[in-house]
Amino acid sequence: MQIAGVPGIAIAVVDRGALVWSEGFGVKNALTREPVREDTLFEAASMTKPVFAYVAMRLADEKRLDLDRPLVAYRRPAHLGDDPNLEQITARHVLAHSTGLPNWASGPLVTNSAPGSGYSYSGEAFIWLQLVVEKITGMGLGSVMQAKLFGPAGMSRSSFGWDQDIARAAVFGHSEPPEGEQILPPQPTRELGDRLLPIAAKWHKPIAFWTYEDSIAAMREADPKTPPSTHDLLVNSAGGLLMTASDYAKFMLLMMDRRARADWEIGEAARQAMLTPRTEVRGRDISRGLGWELERSPAGQLFQHSGSNYGIFRTLGVGDARSGRAIVVFTNGANGQALASRIVREATGIDRLKSLI
């Protein structure tokens, strides 16, 4: 941590299908030196995507979401551009990152390639699917996630919201040394959350329960001069989760091979769909299932995802469904990804191909 200049880190370990250990190290804020604890919240960043994908698969199991029906049949967002390819995009394309959409767009949303033609990592696609899920369920994203996953799985330290308790529990992000040891960079999530809290109080509606429309209206009210963008959404299915490493490990437990599953969990066919290669990323060794990145390693297939919010929150989770093993590493520093890969290698003995390319 000292060499990488990463002030704070949280690690959780799953072994033989059980959460066996979790611990926090270092500090939440390099200036105040407040320590990281087991219940400290980190920005999961893009590791949010598999969590949201799981809930989408629950809705598919319930026959409320057809993975192969065009998203426009459910909901056509106002920010879509003039592009016939948009009529073909499905939830399956979104979860496999094959929509042809950009990661984030600065104007009307259009494709760069035909849906299903290849790999195209896209946060915009996940926001569109978020709108579809809200339309299907009649609830905001946070409420859906609480009902379908966080509550049943015992993920009590996971939220898409922002309030004073979350603000106190959450880490601050840090840039590279020596600057990161002397001054904090901008904290976009924290700053936006603090701006929106007075609006949530006025509405008598916590941010965790906001719909997409609520978020857009609040951002316009808080800053009338700046048009709201999907990338800046606080309640964001592509990267907005605030949670502990142990809560993420509880989620990874749901992907493990085992005989018995609770009634609220996704079915075996849906789990297999999440863990089956669908979109090649770099040859056959690294691919995308539905929600997860998959890697063929000497130890067997790994399911994994990493994350980076604003370059100052770096996260990584790696699991092996057959052995029931997984490790989650959350950090609050710009060099956290390199540190996380080193920890995974030391803890598991596996050299991930993704960390080498």
Phi and psi in degrees as a GROMACS rama.xvg file:
@    title "Ramachandran Plot"
@    xaxis  label "Phi"
@    yaxis  label "Psi"
@TYPE xy
-66.9317  -43.2787  GLN-2
-65.4761  -40.4578  ILE-3
-78.5398  -15.8038  ALA-4
72.0179  35.7765  GLY-5
-105.446  111.112  VAL-6
-70.2757  -36.1404  PRO-7
-138.115  147.59  GLY-8
-152.526  147.133  ILE-9
-129.924  137.695  ALA-10
-129.884  139.489  ILE-11
-133.734  141.663  ALA-12
-125.081  132.676  VAL-13
-110.824  131.706  VAL-14
-140.277  132.056  ASP-15
52.7952  40.5285  ARG-16
75.7118  23.7916  GLY-17
-143.505  146.471  ALA-18
-74.6586  113.249  LEU-19
-109.292  -16.866  VAL-20
-165.094  140.694  TRP-21
-151.517  147.098  SER-22
-159.684  148.517  GLU-23
-111.133  148.047  GLY-24
-135.811  151.058  PHE-25
78.5116  -149.715  GLY-26
-128.306  153.427  VAL-27
-74.5809  -32.4062  LYS-28
-143.054  120.025  ASN-29
-65.3462  -20.3813  ALA-30
-87.7882  -40.7206  LEU-31
-88.9946  -20.8771  THR-32
66.4854  21.6199  ARG-33
-66.7366  129.9  GLU-34
-73.9058  150.547  PRO-35
-75.3663  130.937  VAL-36
-116.093  174.684  ARG-37
-63.6549  -26.5937  GLU-38
-99.0549  12.3429  ASP-39
-70.7622  139.502  THR-40
-93.7905  138.837  LEU-41
-121.695  157.312  PHE-42
-78.5453  117.082  GLU-43
-69.9875  -18.7753  ALA-44
56.3945  -136.678  ALA-45
-70.6266  -7.91515  SER-46
-66.781  -7.75353  MET-47
-62.5763  -33.8385  THR-48
-59.2005  -47.5555  LYS-49
-63.1337  -31.8327  PRO-50
-64.8408  -46.4032  VAL-51
-64.9294  -38.4103  PHE-52
-59.365  -37.7263  ALA-53
-60.7346  -42.3222  TYR-54
-68.958  -36.6778  VAL-55
-60.394  -39.7322  ALA-56
-68.4898  -31.8095  MET-57
-62.4879  -43.7008  ARG-58
-65.621  -33.2715  LEU-59
-67.3471  -41.7039  ALA-60
-61.0579  -33.3294  ASP-61
-82.0423  2.70562  GLU-62
64.5324  22.2658  LYS-63
-94.6243  -22.0572  ARG-64
-126.498  123.495  LEU-65
-94.3734  115.044  ASP-66
-63.4869  -19.391  LEU-67
-111.413  10.7101  ASP-68
-91.417  135.31  ARG-69
-55.6574  137.974  PRO-70
-61.1236  -30.1308  LEU-71
-63.9321  -21.7915  VAL-72
-70.8937  -22.1766  ALA-73
-94.4057  -46.6333  TYR-74
-162.316  130.986  ARG-75
-111.561  101.597  ARG-76
-62.8164  151.36  PRO-77
-67.2981  -22.3205  ALA-78
-89.5567  8.83572  HIS-79
-70.1103  143.234  LEU-80
-91.0272  -170.705  GLY-81
-91.8612  96.1726  ASP-82
-156.333  113.684  ASP-83
-62.3251  -23.5329  PRO-84
-61.3603  -27.927  ASN-85
-62.024  -27.0406  LEU-86
-70.2265  -14.3564  GLU-87
-102.083  -12.0261  GLN-88
-70.5513  131.385  ILE-89
-118.4  170.368  THR-90
-62.2939  -34.9359  ALA-91
-63.4367  -41.0697  ARG-92
-59.2603  -43.5568  HIS-93
-60.2886  -50.7935  VAL-94
-69.482  -25.4141  LEU-95
-94.6917  2.75716  ALA-96
54.3639  53.7422  HIS-97
-133.758  29.6728  SER-98
-75.5006  -24.0656  THR-99
84.3197  -0.810974  GLY-100
-82.2014  154.177  LEU-101
-71.7781  166.568  PRO-102
-61.7972  -56.6756  ASN-103
-138.283  141.55  TRP-104
-111.996  147.678  ALA-105
-100.806  -4.11008  SER-106
-141.368  -158.702  GLY-107
-53.8202  139.977  PRO-108
-79.3657  119.05  LEU-109
-136.467  164.832  VAL-110
-88.1344  157.882  THR-111
-101.398  -15.2985  ASN-112
-156.659  167.024  SER-113
-69.7653  139.879  ALA-114
-56.3344  134.529  PRO-115
84.0643  -1.7787  GLY-116
-86.5507  -13.9253  SER-117
170.744  -176.544  GLY-118
-76.1188  130.234  TYR-119
-151.295  92.5603  SER-120
-61.8456  127.886  TYR-121
-146.038  115.973  SER-122
-72.6922  -35.6051  GLY-123
-56.8363  -39.4581  GLU-124
-63.4553  -38.7966  ALA-125
-68.3411  -35.2773  PHE-126
-65.1679  -40.0564  ILE-127
-61.6077  -44.0103  TRP-128
-65.97  -33.3692  LEU-129
-57.8622  -43.6524  GLN-130
-62.8938  -38.3074  LEU-131
-64.8847  -44.6305  VAL-132
-61.9415  -41.587  VAL-133
-64.2712  -36.5023  GLU-134
-66.9564  -43.7573  LYS-135
-64.5493  -43.1405  ILE-136
-91.6677  -19.8609  THR-137
72.2204  19.5196  GLY-138
-131.159  158.95  MET-139
-69.8548  161.44  GLY-140
-54.2423  -47.6318  LEU-141
-60.2505  -39.4724  GLY-142
-67.0779  -40.9832  SER-143
-62.5505  -46.7875  VAL-144
-64.0582  -37.3561  MET-145
-64.9386  -43.1095  GLN-146
-72.8457  -39.8475  ALA-147
-91.744  -20.765  LYS-148
-140.385  -58.8161  LEU-149
-58.1467  -46.6484  PHE-150
-64.2718  -57.5017  GLY-151
-60.33  -35.0101  PRO-152
-85.5481  -2.03398  ALA-153
71.4668  27.7714  GLY-154
-89.2192  71.5604  MET-155
-77.0372  -11.7764  SER-156
-111.634  41.997  ARG-157
-130.171  133.99  SER-158
-158.395  149.665  SER-159
-98.6618  8.27699  PHE-160
-100.374  -169.027  GLY-161
-152.314  128.956  TRP-162
-151.987  -175.812  ASP-163
-66.6088  -35.4699  GLN-164
-65.8697  -43.2003  ASP-165
-63.7688  -42.5982  ILE-166
-58.1473  -39.8761  ALA-167
-71.0973  -32.349  ARG-168
-86.815  -17.4316  ALA-169
-86.7343  146.228  ALA-170
-74.3405  162.793  VAL-171
-100.731  146.174  PHE-172
-85.0582  153.991  GLY-173
-133.451  140.839  HIS-174
-82.1774  -177.231  SER-175
-69.5215  153.121  GLU-176
-64.937  154.881  PRO-177
-85.7493  -9.77463  PRO-178
-59.3433  -40.2915  GLU-179
-66.6513  -15.0033  GLY-180
-93.9744  -8.80099  GLU-181
-118.037  -27.7065  GLN-182
-151.422  141.913  ILE-183
-85.6111  138.879  LEU-184
-73.8813  172.747  PRO-185
-54.083  144.767  PRO-186
-116.62  81.4268  GLN-187
-56.6215  -43.9076  PRO-188
-63.6538  -48.2908  THR-189
-62.2772  -43.3368  ARG-190
-66.9972  -42.1813  GLU-191
-67.2229  -43.317  LEU-192
-58.9584  -43.3412  GLY-193
-65.425  -34.3581  ASP-194
-68.5931  -32.7533  ARG-195
-87.6544  -17.1601  LEU-196
-58.6139  -42.9841  LEU-197
-60.6614  -32.5697  PRO-198
-70.0295  -41.8182  ILE-199
-59.9385  -40.0642  ALA-200
-65.7091  -41.3727  ALA-201
-65.3402  -38.1174  LYS-202
-78.6614  -14.3124  TRP-203
57.3332  41.1374  HIS-204
-141.249  108.16  LYS-205
-57.1445  146.16  PRO-206
-57.3111  -33.6595  ILE-207
-59.4616  -19.7057  ALA-208
-105.521  6.19014  PHE-209
-70.4658  145.589  TRP-210
-87.4198  173.742  THR-211
-57.226  -44.1937  TYR-212
-62.7297  -39.0739  GLU-213
-59.0811  -45.849  ASP-214
-61.224  -46.3883  SER-215
-63.7222  -44.8171  ILE-216
-62.8427  -40.4413  ALA-217
-67.1594  -41.4622  ALA-218
-64.8937  -36.7821  MET-219
-66.4298  -39.229  ARG-220
-69.073  -38.6404  GLU-221
-72.7756  -32.1201  ALA-222
-145.348  80.2667  ASP-223
-60.9964  -22.9752  PRO-224
-82.6989  -17.2096  LYS-225
-110.874  116.455  THR-226
-61.6887  132.778  PRO-227
-62.7874  145.099  PRO-228
-124.592  152.807  SER-229
-63.0237  -34.6382  THR-230
-62.514  -30.3875  HIS-231
-91.4759  3.94001  ASP-232
-60.1189  134.103  LEU-233
-75.2003  -43.881  LEU-234
-89.5394  95.9701  VAL-235
-137.922  114.635  ASN-236
-70.66  -14.4223  SER-237
-89.1108  -20.836  ALA-238
-171.998  20.7904  GLY-239
-97.7346  2.32015  GLY-240
-71.9429  135  LEU-241
-112.769  127.045  LEU-242
-166.71  172.43  MET-243
-92.0988  160.108  THR-244
-63.8863  -36.5949  ALA-245
-67.332  -34.9321  SER-246
-64.5206  -39.2975  ASP-247
-66.4512  -36.5584  TYR-248
-62.5927  -37.6594  ALA-249
-60.2111  -37.8488  LYS-250
-66.6946  -43.4578  PHE-251
-63.1512  -27.495  MET-252
-56.7758  -31.4215  LEU-253
-68.808  -16.3293  LEU-254
-91.505  -4.60565  MET-255
-77.8145  149.583  MET-256
-65.1889  128.284  ASP-257
-166.445  161.219  ARG-258
-77.5701  -47.4893  ARG-259
-101.469  138.879  ALA-260
-134.224  148.167  ARG-261
-69.7397  157.198  ALA-262
-61.0316  -29.4936  ASP-263
-81.3586  -12.8833  TRP-264
-76.4386  161.722  GLU-265
-66.6398  155.036  ILE-266
-73.5229  169.708  GLY-267
-63.34  -37.5358  GLU-268
-64.4254  -38.8258  ALA-269
-68.315  -41.3881  ALA-270
-62.0683  -44.7161  ARG-271
-62.7521  -36.1507  GLN-272
-64.1496  -36.8111  ALA-273
-66.9545  -28.0736  MET-274
-105.781  8.47896  LEU-275
-103.153  127.25  THR-276
-56.5275  133.654  PRO-277
-129.885  -41.326  ARG-278
-121.9  119.556  THR-279
-71.2355  133.991  GLU-280
-102.515  -54.3928  VAL-281
-136.465  89.6456  ARG-282
64.2241  -154.407  GLY-283
-88.4245  -12.2568  ARG-284
-80.371  -29.389  ASP-285
-126.463  124.343  ILE-286
-144.784  -178.704  SER-287
-121.14  130.726  ARG-288
-92.0003  -148.055  GLY-289
-96.7609  95.6427  LEU-290
102.933  -40.8156  GLY-291
-99.4661  151.3  TRP-292
-87.7371  140.88  GLU-293
-120.994  139.851  LEU-294
-133.883  132.326  GLU-295
-87.8262  108.885  ARG-296
-113.3  167.448  SER-297
-57.2568  -24.4642  PRO-298
-85.7944  -3.55894  ALA-299
115.24  -174.666  GLY-300
-72.3881  133.518  GLN-301
-109.033  142.716  LEU-302
-107.603  137.544  PHE-303
-157.398  166.632  GLN-304
-162.272  147.836  HIS-305
-120.301  174.159  SER-306
-154.611  151.721  GLY-307
-148.756  115.824  SER-308
-107.186  117.372  ASN-309
59.9189  16.6068  TYR-310
72.9537  5.2881  GLY-311
-123.027  -5.75342  ILE-312
-125.024  118.454  PHE-313
-124.277  133.692  ARG-314
-137.352  158.234  THR-315
-156.556  136.845  LEU-316
-135.93  132.277  GLY-317
-134.087  133.735  VAL-318
-140.246  158.638  GLY-319
-125.851  107.028  ASP-320
-65.4315  -33.1862  ALA-321
-71.8426  -39.7723  ARG-322
-88.1698  -12.0504  SER-323
71.6213  31.6892  GLY-324
-114.658  145.638  ARG-325
-160.769  157.956  ALA-326
-141.408  139.061  ILE-327
-122.234  132.647  VAL-328
-130.518  117.193  VAL-329
-110.54  136.771  PHE-330
-134.211  163.608  THR-331
-122.556  38.0006  ASN-332
-139.519  154.449  GLY-333
-61.1969  -30.5034  ALA-334
-95.0217  18.2643  ASN-335
-64.2682  -29.5904  GLY-336
-66.3487  -42.5306  GLN-337
-64.2168  -41.2714  ALA-338
-64.6944  -43.0905  LEU-339
-62.1133  -42.1834  ALA-340
-63.4992  -38.2775  SER-341
-64.7651  -41.824  ARG-342
-63.875  -43.1779  ILE-343
-60.4709  -43.0761  VAL-344
-63.52  -44.741  ARG-345
-67.2645  -35.7243  GLU-346
-80.8361  -31.7119  ALA-347
-112.582  -20.0551  THR-348
79.112  5.56425  GLY-349
-100.269  127.252  ILE-350
-92.2259  106.196  ASP-351
-71.5509  135.029  ARG-352
-62.1265  -37.8255  LEU-353
-60.2009  -31.3633  LYS-354
-77.2956  -9.94315  SER-355
-102.142  -4.33519  LEU-356
